[in-house]
Each structure stands twice: as C-alpha cells, then as structure tokens.
Amino acid sequence: MLVDTHIHLDAAEFDADRPQVMDAARAGGVGAFVVPAVDAASFARVAALAAMNTDVHHALGIHPMYVMTACGEDLDLLDEKLAHGGALAVGEIGLDYFVPELDPVIQERFFVAQLRLARRHGLPVILHVRRAIDSILKHLRRIEVCGGVAHAFNGSRQQAEAFMALGFKLGFGGAMSFEGSSRIRSLAAELPLEAIVLETDAPDIPPAWAQRGRNEPANLARFAAILADLRGISLEQVAAATSENAFAVFPRLGASPRR
C-alpha cells in the first residue's frame, strides 16, 4: 500500500473528475490520502471529503500563503474544530519566504499560534517550509509538538537531520522526477528510509512527465518507483517502509483500511 501524505483533493482543479482521479490512484496502490486545509474556508471541504471516503484523512490549518487574509477568528475556529477530534494533524502551516508580498511577521504570528494549538491538542503538524527551514526549526525548538512532516523538503542534510531529531518525517514527491534536481535526488537516496514519506501535493508540483499539466495522486506509484531506483531497493520495500512511516507520524491513519 502507498500513502499520499500531502494532496489537495479539495482543489478546484479536481472538481470535474475527482472520483475518477481518486479511483485511478487507488488502482495504482494508493490506500490512504492525507488532505490538508489551507484556510478557514477549506475546513469544511476537507472534512467532508474525509467523511465521504474511508481512505481520506484531513488536516486543518492556515497556510502561510493565506495568512494575509486570515484573522483571529479563524484561529478560534481552528481551535474549535481540532477539539472535535476528527483532524489527523494541524496543517498545512508554516512559513514561506519565497513570495515577497507575504509579511514575515504576520506569517510567524499565525505559525506560532498554530504550533501552540497543535501542542494543546496533541497533534502532529504538516509544514510548508519554502525558503524558511531555519526559522521553522527555531520555532519548533521553542514550541515542542509531537512531530509531523516537512512537506516538499528541499533543504540540506544538516537541516534534514534537525527535523529528524525533532520527530519529523520528510516529504518527497514530484521533484525527484527531475534529473536536474540533484540535491533532492541525493537526499532521497541517502537519508535513512525511516525518515521518508511520499506525497504528490497534487494538483501542484507536477512531475517531469507532466510539467504543463495537473499533478495527480496516481503519480504516487511512479514517485515510489523513482525512490526505489534511487536507493537501489525494491518497490515493495519502498511502499512498505514509507507507508509505515506515514502511520507512525500520523497515528490517526490507523483507522484507514490497508489495501
């Protein structure tokens, strides 16, 4: 079984054919999907997807690219929803220092608040870490949470080890498909296998074979094959290990049927 630990199934890009997209992924061996929210408006959408599909699990959080339009009431709503116990994690949260118009002070305010909510509710976090890994690690050392996933990891080996020491797994997906992504491919090959989970981030981060198209969860099987090739191990080993890693970091995935 494969676990897609980061996919935006609620995105508008899937509105026309969402059931077919999910069935294609299932046919390729995907047995569980983790769908993170990005803002308060998406809380209900991701929860509804999880309610309608036993292999879909949702996370709730406010993405750093959406904090500029968020408010304190959104954090109150997040706290309320997390208290209901349905969410698997707090996410997608974090920092993004790549987009210049995103105020870093506001980003950090929301990130810290959501880390505190994760700690209060005993939940792991799903992190957006683009160009902000050192700042994120600084906050994680101050506000201890029960692990999580550094989504779309593209940092250094030292930064990877820092996340691992804090109980985090590292998400790898479509970037591995580009032969020019030498650092990411090297990390995927050399990091301890127990630190790696697979993800698509669909419909975003399309792989090399679909650069102008939509990324889809069915691509996860090919990402697993790439990881197996990079590490010189079997696809079965990759599927088993990355799935167990996902279940370890997201305990509430245990309710998902193992296919």
Phi, psi and omega per residue, in radians:
M1 nan 2.528 3.044
L2 -1.949 2.594 3.078
V3 -2.106 2.138 3.016
D4 -1.539 1.790 -3.014
T5 -1.445 0.029 3.115
H6 -2.799 1.810 3.125
I7 -2.608 2.351 -3.120
H8 -1.689 1.241 -3.112
L9 -1.115 -0.361 -3.133
D10 -1.423 -0.084 -3.066
A11 -1.087 2.617 -3.124
A12 -1.061 -0.468 3.137
E13 -1.061 -0.332 -3.139
F14 -1.794 0.051 -3.047
D15 -1.063 -0.591 -3.055
A16 -1.348 -0.449 -3.006
D17 -2.585 0.583 -3.067
R18 -0.986 -0.847 3.137
P19 -1.026 -0.717 -3.138
Q20 -1.161 -0.689 3.109
V21 -1.081 -0.775 -3.139
M22 -1.173 -0.705 3.132
D23 -1.142 -0.632 3.096
A24 -1.121 -0.684 3.100
A25 -1.164 -0.753 3.111
R26 -1.058 -0.706 3.122
A27 -1.104 -0.466 3.111
G28 -1.552 0.087 3.042
G29 1.853 0.055 3.127
V30 -1.369 2.083 -3.089
G31 -1.869 -0.117 3.118
A32 -2.718 2.484 3.127
F33 -2.157 2.330 3.039
V34 -1.903 2.061 -3.037
V35 -1.987 1.851 3.121
P36 -1.520 2.511 2.999
A37 -1.336 2.857 3.094
V38 -2.125 -0.317 3.103
D39 -2.763 3.041 -3.092
A40 -1.088 -0.558 3.140
A41 -1.141 -0.406 -3.108
S42 -1.641 -0.071 -3.127
F43 -0.981 -0.840 -3.084
A44 -1.185 -0.632 -3.112
R45 -1.123 -0.836 -3.075
V46 -1.231 -0.598 3.092
A47 -1.152 -0.650 3.125
A48 -1.167 -0.689 3.090
L49 -1.054 -0.754 3.129
A50 -1.142 -0.659 -3.135
A51 -1.164 -0.527 -3.088
M52 -1.568 -0.232 -3.055
N53 -2.384 2.081 -3.067
T54 -1.181 -0.323 3.140
D55 -1.693 0.127 3.096
V56 -1.872 2.284 3.069
H57 -2.169 2.495 -3.055
H58 -2.009 2.699 3.004
A59 -2.137 2.693 -3.105
L60 -2.172 2.272 3.107
G61 -3.068 3.063 3.126
I62 -2.030 1.983 -3.088
H63 -1.138 2.520 3.140
P64 -1.043 -0.432 3.122
M65 -1.378 -0.079 3.137
Y66 -1.995 0.006 -3.064
V67 -1.259 -0.363 -3.105
M68 -1.164 -0.370 3.112
T69 -1.935 0.102 3.134
A70 -1.546 2.966 -3.127
C71 -2.556 3.048 -3.119
G72 -1.058 -0.574 3.116
E73 -1.110 -0.512 3.098
D74 -1.154 -0.666 3.077
L75 -1.174 -0.654 3.081
D76 -1.101 -0.737 3.110
L77 -1.124 -0.716 3.104
L78 -1.043 -0.797 3.113
D79 -1.015 -0.766 -3.139
E80 -1.108 -0.790 -3.133
K81 -1.149 -0.700 3.129
L82 -1.123 -0.581 3.134
A83 -1.142 -0.394 3.134
H84 -1.282 -0.311 3.002
G85 1.529 0.098 -3.090
G86 -1.516 -0.418 -3.051
A87 -1.345 2.521 3.133
L88 -1.456 -0.483 -3.067
A89 -2.820 3.012 2.990
V90 -1.753 2.041 -3.094
G91 3.021 2.746 0.271
E92 -1.676 2.147 -3.120
I93 -2.213 2.963 3.083
G94 2.540 -2.612 -3.132
L95 -2.376 2.596 3.089
D96 -2.382 1.860 3.139
Y97 -1.764 0.256 3.102
F98 -1.533 -0.665 -3.100
V99 -1.525 1.973 -2.972
P100 -1.151 -0.488 -3.068
E101 -1.407 -0.026 3.111
L102 -1.525 2.050 -3.093
D103 -1.184 2.071 -3.110
P104 -1.132 -0.523 3.138
V105 -1.173 -0.790 3.110
I106 -1.151 -0.724 3.094
Q107 -0.984 -0.847 -3.096
E108 -1.143 -0.627 3.124
R109 -1.064 -0.825 -3.140
F110 -1.226 -0.644 3.138
F111 -1.100 -0.842 3.141
V112 -1.074 -0.762 3.132
A113 -1.049 -0.697 -3.109
Q114 -1.329 -0.565 3.007
L115 -1.077 -0.703 3.122
R116 -1.149 -0.632 3.068
L117 -1.160 -0.707 3.110
A118 -1.070 -0.743 3.116
R119 -1.130 -0.748 -3.123
R120 -1.075 -0.694 -3.070
H121 -1.653 0.034 3.083
G122 1.156 0.662 -3.066
L123 -2.015 2.563 2.985
P124 -1.223 2.971 -3.120
V125 -2.168 2.638 3.039
I126 -1.930 2.042 -2.934
L127 -1.830 2.336 2.922
H128 -1.669 2.111 -2.920
V129 -2.185 0.352 -2.979
R130 -1.104 2.077 3.114
R131 0.987 0.444 -3.023
A132 -2.476 0.377 -2.985
I133 -1.086 -0.789 -3.089
D134 -1.111 -0.702 3.105
S135 -1.141 -0.697 3.121
I136 -1.117 -0.784 3.119
L137 -1.068 -0.653 3.104
K138 -1.022 -0.799 -3.124
H139 -1.230 -0.627 3.132
L140 -1.151 -0.533 3.100
R141 -1.274 -0.472 3.131
R142 -1.466 -0.633 -3.058
I143 -2.115 1.696 -3.036
E144 -1.286 2.231 3.051
V145 -2.154 2.977 -3.057
C146 -1.571 0.957 3.041
G147 1.331 -2.859 -3.109
G148 2.641 -2.701 -3.101
V149 -2.242 2.292 2.943
A150 -1.534 1.740 -3.030
H151 -1.205 2.461 3.097
A152 0.889 0.891 -3.058
F153 -1.133 2.320 3.106
N154 -2.532 0.524 -3.116
G155 -1.575 -2.801 -3.129
S156 -1.561 2.974 3.072
R157 -1.102 -0.681 3.127
Q158 -1.106 -0.729 3.113
Q159 -1.176 -0.649 3.080
A160 -1.055 -0.766 -3.135
E161 -1.160 -0.577 3.084
A162 -1.128 -0.764 3.081
F163 -1.089 -0.794 -3.128
M164 -1.030 -0.699 -3.139
A165 -1.124 -0.425 3.123
L166 -1.620 0.139 3.081
G167 1.524 0.375 -3.101
F168 -1.758 2.610 2.925
K169 -1.725 2.830 -3.091
L170 -2.033 2.256 -3.073
G171 -1.562 2.241 3.088
F172 -2.182 2.469 -3.124
G173 -2.697 -2.181 -2.980
G174 -1.068 -0.464 -3.139
A175 -1.067 -0.470 3.110
M176 -1.135 -0.354 -3.059
S177 -1.361 -0.180 -3.134
F178 -1.662 2.070 -3.098
E179 -1.086 -0.434 3.104
G180 -1.337 -0.188 3.128
S181 -1.454 1.136 -2.965
S182 -1.130 -0.675 -3.109
R183 -1.182 -0.786 -3.141
I184 -1.113 -0.730 3.137
R185 -1.159 -0.635 3.096
S186 -1.162 -0.749 3.099
L187 -1.091 -0.754 3.128
A188 -1.068 -0.576 -3.121
A189 -1.383 -0.542 -2.908
E190 -1.911 -0.411 3.133
L191 -1.151 2.691 3.061
P192 -0.969 2.353 -3.099
L193 -1.060 -0.520 -3.129
E194 -1.229 -0.094 3.115
A195 -1.686 -0.083 -2.941
I196 -1.895 2.359 2.913
V197 -2.167 2.734 -3.135
L198 -1.733 2.637 -3.130
E199 -2.747 2.772 3.026
T200 -1.924 -0.593 -2.970
D201 1.068 0.339 3.135
A202 -1.006 2.459 0.168
P203 -1.494 0.113 -3.089
D204 -1.567 3.067 -3.128
I205 0.806 1.059 3.103
P206 -1.114 2.593 -3.112
P207 -1.344 3.106 -3.079
A208 -1.027 -0.570 -3.086
W209 -1.465 -0.011 3.136
A210 -2.505 0.789 -3.013
Q211 -1.079 -0.534 -3.110
R212 -1.790 0.152 -3.094
G213 -2.067 -2.915 -3.121
R214 -1.567 2.334 2.993
N215 -1.296 2.570 -3.088
E216 -2.373 2.666 -3.131
P217 -1.118 -0.396 3.087
A218 -1.098 -0.343 3.104
N219 -1.216 -0.230 -3.087
L220 -1.030 -0.639 3.138
A221 -1.088 -0.672 3.114
R222 -1.249 -0.593 3.060
F223 -1.116 -0.703 3.099
A224 -1.093 -0.686 3.124
A225 -1.156 -0.673 3.093
I226 -1.105 -0.784 3.130
L227 -1.076 -0.725 3.108
A228 -1.073 -0.743 3.134
D229 -1.138 -0.756 -3.141
L230 -1.089 -0.597 -3.086
R231 -1.638 -0.191 -3.123
G232 1.213 0.633 3.103
I233 -2.227 3.075 -3.078
S234 -1.399 2.725 3.062
L235 -1.063 -0.628 3.139
E236 -1.113 -0.676 3.098
Q237 -1.130 -0.745 3.123
V238 -1.103 -0.810 -3.122
A239 -1.064 -0.800 -3.109
A240 -1.138 -0.808 -3.061
A241 -1.200 -0.817 -3.086
T242 -1.192 -0.574 3.078
S243 -1.183 -0.778 3.107
E244 -1.090 -0.637 3.085
N245 -1.085 -0.724 3.119
A246 -1.116 -0.741 3.126
F247 -1.160 -0.558 3.139
A248 -1.225 -0.726 -3.072
V249 -1.445 -0.429 3.094
F250 -2.085 1.428 -3.072
P251 -0.951 -0.521 -3.106
R252 -1.287 -0.130 2.985
L253 -1.158 -0.252 -3.112
G254 -1.052 -0.328 3.095
A255 -1.450 -0.109 -3.094
S256 -1.443 2.408 3.140
P257 -1.160 2.331 3.117
R258 -1.583 2.051 -3.037
R259 -1.635 nan nan
